[in-house]
Amino acid sequence: MKLDHLYSLRREFTIIGLTGRTGSGCTTISGLLAGSYNNLKKKGLREFNEKERETTFYRKYTIINNYLSTEKNWIPFDVISYKNVLILYLLNKYGNNNPMFFKRLLLSNFKEHKNDTNYKNAALNVNKDIQILLSTNDDLVTRIQSFSNLGEVKSEKDLLLLNDIFFGKEFKALCNEILKILQSEGYYRRTIFLHHLSCNIRKTGDPLNDHNNDGINNIYSISTVINRIIKSRKFVQSNKDKPTKIVIDSLRNSLEVMFFKERYSAFYMLATKDVLDNSKSRIVERLQYSKLSGENKQKVADKLLELDETEYKTNDFSKGDFSSPDVENCIQKSDFHILNLKKAQITDFLDRYDPPFGKLNFVTREEQLLKLIALINQPGIITPSALERSMQIANTAKLNSGCISRNVGAAITDKRFHIKSIGWNDVAKGHTPCNLRNIEDLIGEEIKNENHYSDFEKGLNDKKSIYKYKNKNPSNFKGALKDYFSESYKKNKKDLNGKNCSFCFKTIHNHYEGEANQVHTRSLHAEENAMLQITKLGGLGVEGGILFTTASPCELCSKKAFQLGIRTIYFIDPYPGISNDQILKGGDENSRPVMIPFSGAIGSVYQKLYDNFLSYKDEVSMTLELKSKNKIGIQFIGILESLKNQNKDIRNLLELKNKFSDQDVIDLLIKSINSN
């Protein structure tokens, strides 16, 4: 019995989204996925010595390698380049209708250069060269403009056309030439051009318009087009009885990530990480064919990294502007994390981090990719690593958090990865979590549910005034709370649709004090709770142990980890403070905890990758068509023997035993019962 059909949904349709900071290797990863298995094997698979081959890890390594080297188990991916999607969108909107649209876009998004003659001339030169290029590709541009709305392509004819355009050599070549022209006037200008282009589309739906922000109505404009491109590819591939494998390079807005997560069960979000601080050198290397001098390459790299910092840690979401890139949230929402390590960099990685597993893990980027693809195709083909198992516990723990700002989970293990405690960020025992409190309880004349609020929050403090904020001077926290929500709560309350209107004490208190003090948070941190659990329950020490956290420890928690003797800290995304440089890289070198970025599966995808469709024993038996003795069946035959003198049909059935096996007799009996 063949089980190919059982796994067909996984094997025939897969979408992988990529994210990561500038220089972390997204484009490299997409190229590897688009290539052959032999290429990955040659570039990234290592050799192991005789002792290492005796380990359990090497058995996993061999299973993955053998599986993917088998015919049809590795299928190259088609790449949907985000840059190319932006160009497609731009040409569809303005291709032959507005000969100055590249100039307009360049100048409108660089207001600081409005009086810069050189910059204006550069914009004119770019626009002129691109218009010449478009005129030589007039037929292609006309076909692109034949779509009235790219996001609503549905007819078979249009799906075929969209597929032929986007994945065709002609369009890819056109995109490359446009990007080269943009880069000719500065690599940074090209990048910032694409940055503003994507922000404009997500904000207004119009590449040239960044003013008429109408909330979130256009936030999915780009992802909707990508979705139609995926549909077009799937339509074409299905007609050819071929699987559809897509990698999106790359997503930098977390709402777009959620769009694909909600849309496709076959979507996997992958984050790449630079663990050896090579991002700048990678960018400089990428500039090697430009006309820039060595010094200018360094300056351009610095400017690109400044832009990356803006895209990584944006504050726009808190202002209601969701059109900006927010790479930090994209990484946090990723399902699978990959360390961007070449085979030649393994020694540097091991020397820097000294991870507990040493070489015995999927370490190179190629090995990590092969593991992911094998598990997508054949869930449960190997079991999770100790890192994945421990981080998954921390990730599950964070769901208990009552914090309305950010949910964080933590787990502490000994050096052998045995769980000693878990924690999540939440208020101290006896206090009410923030997500269960409501401003309605405090802003009225009469305070409700008093036990859930402190005297300070109820405005019972002795001081006449504790706040000095601009021209406002609320006398106490209750007054500050009223002022903070003021008329906006009354006006927009109905838009909550019955949801609880919780509030963050720290945010409001700091707002009116004019501070950014973390000490005012009501919650204990996840790492702190995990450490206190060990003390509270009288557990053993964790000297040399490992801390897993879905964020990374702040300065306060880092000091406690140092004090407890934690040796290693695995984290999903780094804390923005100075804990790593100030706390963890101070003191005795021999006792410093080492911070290591997490790699592997997390969240719901952890379950999808490691949960077998069938028990593996049954799968092997059915595939090889093995027949084993059925003990229950044998007992059943014995019962029939005792009844044969009472029923003619039973006697006739038992006579078949001479010609068929016991199991065949049972199958015939069941068939007979069902037919009657």
C-alpha positions in Angstrom: 0.0 0.0 0.0 1.4 3.4 -1.0 0.9 6.4 1.2 1.8 9.2 -1.3 -1.7 10.5 -1.4 -1.8 10.8 2.4 1.1 13.3 2.3 0.1 15.0 -1.0 -1.2 18.2 0.7 2.1 18.7 2.4 4.3 17.7 -0.5 2.5 19.3 -3.4 1.9 22.8 -1.9 4.3 24.7 0.4 4.9 28.4 0.9 7.9 29.6 2.9 8.2 33.3 3.9 11.6 34.7 4.8 12.4 37.5 7.1 15.5 38.8 8.8 17.6 41.9 9.4 19.6 43.5 6.5 22.6 41.3 5.7 21.2 38.2 7.6 21.0 36.1 4.4 17.3 36.0 3.2 18.3 36.2 -0.5 20.9 33.6 0.0 18.4 31.3 1.7 15.9 31.8 -1.2 18.6 31.0 -3.7 19.4 27.7 -1.8 15.8 26.7 -1.8 15.5 27.5 -5.5 18.5 25.3 -6.3 19.2 21.6 -6.4 19.6 19.2 -3.5 23.1 18.3 -4.6 24.1 22.0 -4.5 22.9 22.2 -0.8 24.7 19.0 0.0 27.9 20.2 -1.6 27.9 23.6 0.0 26.7 22.9 3.5 26.7 19.2 4.6 29.6 18.3 6.8 31.7 15.1 7.3 31.8 13.5 10.8 34.5 11.4 12.4 34.1 7.8 13.6 33.1 8.8 17.2 30.6 11.4 16.0 29.0 8.8 13.8 28.1 6.7 16.8 25.8 9.4 18.2 22.0 9.7 18.1 22.3 13.0 16.3 24.3 11.4 13.4 21.4 8.9 13.0 19.0 11.9 12.6 21.4 13.5 10.2 21.7 10.4 8.0 17.9 9.9 8.0 17.3 13.5 6.7 20.1 13.1 4.1 18.9 9.7 2.8 15.3 11.0 2.6 16.0 14.1 0.6 18.5 12.4 -1.7 15.7 10.1 -2.8 14.1 11.1 -6.1 11.2 13.6 -5.9 11.7 14.3 -2.2 13.6 17.5 -3.0 11.8 19.9 -5.3 13.3 23.3 -6.0 11.2 26.4 -5.0 10.0 29.2 -7.2 11.1 32.6 -5.8 8.7 35.5 -5.3 11.0 38.4 -4.9 9.3 41.2 -2.9 11.3 43.8 -4.9 9.8 42.4 -8.1 6.3 42.5 -6.7 6.8 46.2 -6.0 8.0 46.9 -9.5 5.0 44.9 -10.9 2.6 46.9 -8.8 4.3 50.2 -9.8 4.3 49.4 -13.6 0.7 48.2 -13.4 -0.4 51.5 -11.9 1.8 53.9 -13.9 3.8 52.0 -16.6 2.8 53.9 -19.8 0.5 56.5 -18.3 3.0 58.8 -16.4 6.5 59.2 -17.9 7.8 61.0 -14.9 6.6 58.6 -12.1 10.0 57.4 -11.1 11.2 61.0 -10.7 8.1 61.9 -8.7 8.6 58.9 -6.4 12.3 59.6 -5.9 11.7 63.2 -5.1 8.5 62.9 -3.0 10.2 60.5 -0.6 13.4 62.4 -0.1 12.0 65.7 1.1 15.4 66.5 2.7 16.8 66.8 -0.8 14.1 69.1 -2.2 16.7 71.9 -2.7 19.6 69.6 -3.7 20.3 70.2 -7.4 22.5 67.2 -7.7 19.9 65.0 -6.3 17.2 66.4 -8.6 19.5 65.7 -11.6 20.1 62.2 -10.4 16.4 61.6 -10.1 16.0 63.0 -13.7 18.7 60.7 -15.0 17.2 57.6 -13.3 13.7 58.5 -14.7 15.1 59.1 -18.2 17.1 55.8 -18.3 14.1 53.8 -17.0 11.7 55.3 -19.5 14.1 54.3 -22.3 14.1 50.8 -20.8 10.3 50.6 -20.6 9.9 51.8 -24.1 12.0 48.9 -25.3 9.8 46.6 -23.3 6.6 48.2 -24.4 4.7 44.9 -25.1 5.5 43.6 -21.6 4.5 46.8 -19.9 1.2 46.8 -21.9 0.5 43.2 -20.8 1.2 44.2 -17.1 -1.2 47.1 -17.5 -3.9 44.9 -18.9 -4.9 43.9 -15.3 -7.4 46.4 -13.9 -6.6 45.2 -10.4 -3.7 42.8 -9.7 -5.2 41.8 -6.3 -8.4 40.5 -7.9 -7.0 38.4 -10.7 -9.3 35.3 -10.8 -10.2 34.2 -14.4 -8.1 31.3 -15.8 -6.9 33.5 -18.7 -5.7 36.2 -16.3 -4.1 33.6 -13.9 -2.1 32.2 -16.9 -1.1 35.7 -18.0 0.0 36.7 -14.5 2.1 33.5 -14.1 3.7 33.9 -17.5 4.6 37.5 -16.7 5.9 37.2 -13.2 7.9 34.0 -13.5 8.9 34.7 -17.1 12.5 35.6 -18.0 11.5 38.8 -19.7 10.0 40.4 -16.5 12.8 39.2 -14.3 15.4 40.7 -16.7 13.4 44.0 -16.7 13.3 44.1 -12.9 17.1 43.5 -12.7 17.7 46.3 -15.2 15.4 48.8 -13.3 17.2 47.9 -10.0 20.6 48.4 -11.7 19.5 51.9 -13.0 18.3 52.8 -9.5 21.6 51.6 -8.0 23.6 53.6 -10.6 22.8 56.7 -8.6 23.5 55.1 -5.3 22.9 51.7 -3.7 21.4 53.4 -0.6 19.0 55.4 -2.8 17.8 52.2 -4.4 17.1 50.6 -1.0 15.4 53.6 0.4 13.4 54.0 -2.8 12.0 50.4 -2.3 11.4 51.2 1.4 9.2 54.2 0.6 7.5 52.5 -2.3 6.3 49.6 -0.1 5.3 52.0 2.7 3.2 54.1 0.3 1.4 51.1 -1.1 0.6 49.7 2.3 -0.5 53.1 3.5 -2.6 54.4 0.6 -2.6 51.7 -2.1 -0.9 54.3 -4.4 2.9 54.1 -4.9 3.1 57.9 -5.4 0.9 58.9 -2.4 2.1 59.0 1.2 -0.4 61.6 2.5 -4.0 60.2 2.4 -3.5 57.6 5.2 -6.9 55.8 5.6 -5.9 53.5 8.5 -5.4 49.9 7.6 -7.6 49.6 4.5 -4.6 49.2 2.2 -2.3 47.4 4.5 -2.7 44.1 2.6 -2.3 45.7 -0.9 1.1 44.0 -1.5 0.3 40.7 0.2 -2.9 40.4 -1.8 -1.0 40.7 -5.1 1.5 38.1 -3.8 -1.4 35.9 -3.0 -2.7 36.2 -6.6 0.8 35.4 -7.9 0.8 32.2 -5.7 -2.7 31.3 -7.0 -1.5 31.8 -10.6 1.5 29.5 -10.0 -0.6 26.9 -8.3 -3.1 26.9 -11.2 -0.4 26.4 -13.8 1.5 23.7 -11.8 -1.7 21.8 -11.0 -2.6 21.6 -14.7 0.9 20.0 -15.3 0.5 17.7 -12.3 3.5 19.3 -10.6 3.8 20.5 -7.0 3.8 24.2 -6.1 6.7 25.3 -4.0 7.0 29.0 -3.3 9.5 31.0 -1.3 8.8 34.8 -0.6 12.0 36.9 -0.3 11.3 38.7 2.0 8.6 39.9 4.3 9.3 42.8 6.6 5.8 43.8 7.9 4.3 41.6 10.6 0.7 42.2 9.4 1.7 40.8 6.0 3.1 37.8 7.9 -0.2 37.3 9.6 -2.0 37.6 6.3 -0.3 34.5 5.0 -0.5 32.6 8.2 -4.2 33.1 8.3 -4.6 32.4 4.6 -2.5 29.2 4.2 -2.0 26.2 6.5 0.9 25.3 4.2 2.7 28.6 5.1 5.9 28.5 7.1 7.6 31.7 8.3 11.3 31.4 8.5 13.7 33.9 10.2 17.4 34.1 9.3 19.9 35.4 11.8 23.4 36.7 11.6 25.2 35.2 14.5 28.8 36.2 13.8 28.2 39.9 13.2 28.9 39.6 9.5 26.1 41.7 8.3 28.2 44.7 7.4 30.9 42.7 5.7 28.1 40.9 3.6 26.8 44.3 2.6 30.2 45.6 1.6 30.8 42.3 -0.3 27.5 42.9 -2.2 28.8 46.3 -3.2 32.1 44.9 -4.7 30.9 45.4 -8.3 29.8 49.0 -7.7 32.0 52.0 -8.6 32.3 53.0 -5.0 35.7 53.3 -3.3 36.4 51.1 -0.3 35.7 54.1 2.1 32.4 54.9 0.4 31.3 51.3 0.5 31.8 51.4 4.3 29.7 54.6 4.5 26.9 53.1 2.3 26.9 50.0 4.5 26.6 52.2 7.6 23.6 54.0 6.1 21.9 50.7 5.1 22.4 49.4 8.7 20.9 52.7 10.0 17.8 52.1 7.8 17.7 48.5 9.0 17.7 49.7 12.6 14.6 51.9 11.8 12.9 49.0 10.0 13.7 46.6 12.9 12.5 48.6 15.8 9.7 50.9 14.6 7.5 52.9 16.9 5.0 53.7 14.1 2.6 50.9 15.2 2.0 52.6 18.5 0.9 55.7 16.5 -1.6 53.8 14.5 0.6 53.6 11.3 0.9 50.0 10.3 2.5 50.6 6.9 6.1 50.6 8.2 8.4 47.5 8.3 8.7 46.0 11.7 11.3 43.3 11.4 11.5 42.6 15.1 7.8 41.5 15.2 8.3 39.5 12.0 11.1 37.6 13.7 9.0 37.1 16.8 6.2 35.7 14.7 8.4 33.3 12.8 7.9 29.5 13.0 11.4 28.3 12.1 14.7 30.1 12.9 17.9 29.5 11.0 21.4 30.6 11.9 23.1 31.9 8.7 26.3 29.9 9.0 28.5 28.6 6.2 30.3 25.4 6.6 33.6 27.3 6.9 32.2 29.3 9.8 31.4 26.4 12.1 34.7 26.6 14.0 34.2 30.4 14.6 30.7 29.7 15.8 31.8 27.0 18.2 34.7 29.1 19.5 32.5 32.1 20.2 29.4 30.4 21.7 30.6 27.0 23.0 27.1 25.6 22.7 26.2 22.6 24.9 25.5 20.5 21.8 28.9 21.3 20.2 28.9 20.1 16.6 26.1 17.7 17.2 23.2 19.7 15.8 22.0 20.9 12.5 24.3 23.9 12.4 25.0 25.1 8.8 22.2 27.0 7.1 22.0 24.2 4.5 21.6 21.5 7.2 18.9 23.5 8.9 17.1 24.0 5.6 17.2 20.3 4.8 15.8 19.5 8.2 12.9 21.9 7.7 12.0 20.6 4.2 12.2 16.9 5.2 9.9 17.6 8.2 7.4 19.5 6.0 7.2 16.6 3.6 7.3 13.8 6.2 6.3 15.1 9.6 7.9 13.2 12.5 10.7 11.7 10.4 13.0 12.7 13.2 12.3 13.9 16.8 12.9 17.5 18.0 16.2 18.6 19.3 16.7 19.3 23.0 16.8 23.1 22.1 13.5 22.9 20.3 11.8 20.9 23.0 12.9 23.3 25.8 12.1 26.5 23.8 8.7 25.1 22.9 7.9 24.8 26.6 8.9 28.4 27.1 6.8 29.4 24.1 3.8 27.6 25.5 4.3 29.2 29.0 4.1 32.7 27.5 0.4 32.1 26.7 -0.3 32.3 30.4 0.9 35.9 30.5 -1.6 38.6 31.6 0.6 41.4 30.2 -1.1 43.5 27.5 2.2 44.8 26.1 4.1 41.6 25.3 3.9 38.0 26.2 7.2 36.3 27.2 7.9 32.7 28.3 11.0 31.2 29.9 12.2 27.8 30.9 15.3 26.8 32.9 17.0 23.5 32.5 20.1 21.8 33.8 23.1 21.3 31.5 21.4 18.1 30.3 18.3 19.9 29.2 16.1 18.5 32.1 13.4 21.1 32.9 13.8 22.7 36.3 11.3 25.5 36.1 9.1 27.6 33.8 7.9 31.2 34.0 6.0 33.8 32.1 5.7 37.6 32.6 2.8 38.3 34.9 1.9 40.1 38.1 2.8 38.8 41.6 0.5 36.3 43.2 -2.5 37.9 44.6 -2.6 40.8 42.1 -4.9 40.9 39.1 -3.3 40.6 35.7 -3.6 43.7 33.5 -5.6 42.0 30.8 -8.4 41.3 33.3 -8.7 44.9 34.5 -10.8 47.6 32.9 -10.6 51.4 32.9 -14.4 51.5 33.5 -13.7 50.4 37.1 -11.6 53.6 37.8 -12.7 56.5 35.6 -16.3 56.8 37.0 -17.2 58.7 40.1 -17.6 55.4 42.0 -14.7 53.0 41.9 -15.8 49.4 41.1 -14.0 46.1 41.9 -11.7 47.9 44.4 -9.7 44.7 45.3 -8.2 44.6 41.8 -6.6 48.1 42.1 -4.0 49.6 44.4 -4.6 52.7 46.5 -2.2 54.6 44.2 -4.3 53.7 41.2 -7.5 54.7 43.0 -6.0 58.2 43.7 -5.6 57.7 47.5 -2.0 58.8 47.7 -1.2 61.7 50.0 0.6 64.0 47.6 -1.5 66.7 46.0 0.2 66.3 42.6 2.7 63.8 41.4 2.7 64.6 37.7 4.0 67.6 35.7 3.2 66.9 32.0 3.2 69.9 29.6 0.3 72.2 30.6 -1.6 69.3 32.3 -1.2 68.5 35.9 -3.4 65.6 37.0 -3.5 65.3 40.8 -3.2 61.5 40.9 -3.1 58.4 38.8 -6.9 58.2 38.5 -6.8 61.7 37.0 -4.0 60.8 34.7 -5.9 57.7 33.5 -9.0 59.9 32.7 -6.8 62.4 30.8 -4.9 59.7 28.9 -8.1 58.1 27.5 -10.1 61.3 27.6 -12.6 61.8 24.7 -11.2 59.1 22.5 -12.6 56.4 24.8 -16.1 57.8 24.7 -15.9 58.4 20.9 -14.5 55.0 19.9 -15.7 52.7 22.7 -18.2 51.0 20.4 -15.3 49.9 18.1 -14.0 47.7 20.9 -17.0 45.4 20.0 -17.4 44.4 23.6 -13.7 43.7 24.3 -12.2 44.6 27.7 -10.6 48.0 27.8 -7.4 47.1 29.7 -4.7 49.6 30.5 -1.0 49.5 31.2 0.0 51.2 34.4 3.6 51.6 33.5 2.8 53.3 30.1 0.5 55.9 31.7 2.6 56.5 34.8 5.8 57.0 32.7 3.9 59.2 30.2 2.9 61.7 32.8 6.2 61.5 34.6 8.1 62.0 31.4 10.2 59.0 32.1 10.9 55.5 30.5 11.3 53.6 33.8 11.0 49.9 33.6 10.7 49.6 37.4 7.1 50.7 37.2 5.9 47.6 35.4 3.4 45.6 37.5 4.6 42.3 36.1 7.5 40.2 37.0 9.6 39.2 34.0 9.3 35.6 32.6 12.9 34.8 33.4 12.5 36.3 36.9 9.4 34.1 37.6 11.2 31.0 36.4 14.1 31.8 38.8 11.8 32.5 41.7 9.9 29.3 41.1 13.1 27.3 41.8 13.4 29.2 45.2 9.7 29.0 46.0 9.5 25.3 45.5 12.8 24.5 47.2 14.4 23.1 44.1 18.1 22.4 43.5 20.4 25.0 42.1 21.0 25.4 38.4 24.7 26.0 38.4 25.9 25.5 34.8 22.2 25.4 33.7 20.5 26.8 30.6 17.9 29.6 30.3 15.4 29.5 27.4 13.5 32.7 26.8 11.2 33.8 23.9 12.7 37.3 24.2 16.1 37.8 25.9 16.8 38.9 29.4 16.8 42.5 30.4 19.6 44.0 32.6 17.9 43.0 35.8 17.2 39.4 34.8 20.7 39.1 33.3 22.2 39.9 36.7 20.1 37.2 38.3 21.0 34.7 35.7 24.7 35.5 36.3 24.1 35.1 40.1 22.4 31.7 39.7 25.3 30.4 37.6 23.3 30.0 34.4 25.9 29.1 31.7 23.9 29.5 28.5 20.9 31.6 27.4 19.0 30.8 24.3 16.7 33.5 23.0 14.4 34.2 20.0 15.1 37.9 19.6 17.5 40.2 21.5 16.3 42.6 24.2 16.8 46.2 23.0 18.7 47.3 26.2 22.3 46.9 27.2 22.1 43.7 29.1 24.3 41.7 26.8 27.1 44.3 26.6 26.9 45.6 30.1 26.0 42.6 32.3 26.7 39.4 30.4 30.1 40.6 29.0 31.3 41.9 32.4 32.9 40.1 35.4 34.7 36.8 35.4 35.0 35.4 31.8 34.8 31.8 33.1 31.4 32.4 34.7 29.7 34.6 32.1 26.5 33.3 30.6 26.7 33.0 26.9 23.8 34.4 24.7 23.0 32.1 21.7 20.2 32.8 19.1 17.7 30.0 19.0 17.5 27.8 15.9 14.7 25.4 15.0 10.9 25.1 15.1 8.6 26.9 17.5 4.9 27.4 18.1 2.2 25.7 16.2 4.6 24.7 13.4 6.6 22.6 16.0 3.4 20.5 16.3 3.0 20.3 12.5 6.5 19.2 11.9 6.9 16.6 14.6 3.5 15.1 14.9 3.3 11.9 12.7 0.2 11.5 10.5 0.3 7.7 11.4 2.3 5.7 13.8 5.6 5.0 12.1 5.3 1.3 12.6 1.9 1.2 10.8 3.3 3.4 8.0 6.2 1.0 7.4 4.0 -2.0 7.6 1.5 -0.6 5.1 4.2 0.6 2.7 6.0 -2.7 2.6 2.6 -4.6 2.7 3.7 -6.6 5.8 1.2 -9.0 7.3 1.5 -9.9 11.0 -0.6 -12.4 13.0 -3.7 -10.8 14.5 -4.0 -12.2 18.0 -7.6 -10.9 18.3 -8.3 -12.6 15.0 -6.9 -15.9 16.2 -9.1 -15.7 19.3 -12.1 -14.9 17.1 -11.4 -18.0 14.9 -11.4 -20.1 18.1 -14.9 -18.7 19.0 -16.2 -19.6 15.5 -14.8 -23.2 15.9 -16.9 -23.6 19.1 -20.1 -22.4 17.2 -19.6 -24.3 14.0 -22.0 -27.1 15.0 -24.8 -24.6 15.6 -24.6 -22.7 12.3 -24.2 -23.9 8.7 -22.8 -20.6 7.5 -20.0 -20.7 10.1 -19.1 -24.2 9.1 -18.8 -23.2 5.4 -16.7 -20.2 6.4 -14.3 -22.2 8.4 -13.8 -24.6 5.6 -12.1 -21.8 3.8 -9.2 -22.0 6.3 -7.7 -24.7 4.2 -7.4 -22.3 1.3 -6.9 -18.9 3.0 -5.2 -17.4 6.0 -7.0 -16.7 9.3 -6.9 -13.0 8.5 -8.5 -13.6 5.1 -11.3 -15.6 6.7 -11.9 -12.7 9.2 -12.0 -10.2 6.3 -14.5 -12.3 4.4 -16.7 -12.6 7.5 -16.6 -8.8 8.0 -17.5 -8.3 4.4 -20.3 -10.7 4.7 -21.7 -9.0 7.8 -21.5 -5.6 6.1 -23.3 -6.8 3.0 -26.2 -8.2 5.1 
